[in-house]
Amino acid sequence: METSLVLLKPDCVQRRLIGEIIGRFERKGLNVVGMRMLQVSPALSREHYAEHVSKPFYPNLEEFITSAPIVALAVEGLEAIRVIREMLGATNGLKAAPGTIRGDYSSSRQMNLVHASDSPESAARELALYFPGEQICRYSPTLTGSFRAADEG
């Protein structure tokens, strides 16, 4: 089992796509084990995007991510990091395949609706930023047996 951070970005919230995106993850058999709505501060943005702070595009990124509320999700499942990123599609919505979240709903590189962790290491770091302490509620849905065989995890 893996847990990934997923951020439903300001454009996702503003466009009222929160339920649609969460529904896609749930229909795939992934578990939402943490959820909170918040306004990202400039300080949190700098922590989250630490590797980008010195890059020329960062000021626009910070302005965007702090412009409206986001929904932070902790999403758990088998190979969740890879599965979620494949569900999102290419970063640029214009290049994302139809059927992916970005391919269906985005036409921008920056305003691409959703962020998801790209590795177990980044997931651990990012989850700690948005879900400090004991804010993740792990559980086994009664439907788990309908999504995968018992020997699959």
Secondary structure as UniProt FT lines:
FT   STRAND          2..8
FT   HELIX           10..14
FT   TURN            15..16
FT   HELIX           18..27
FT   TURN            28..29
FT   STRAND          31..38
FT   HELIX           42..48
FT   HELIX           50..52
FT   TURN            53..54
FT   TURN            56..57
FT   HELIX           58..65
FT   STRAND          70..77
FT   TURN            78..79
FT   HELIX           80..88
FT   TURN            93..95
FT   TURN            98..99
FT   HELIX           101..105
FT   STRAND          114..116
FT   HELIX           120..130
FT   TURN            142..143
FT   HELIX           144..147
FT   HELIX           150..152
//
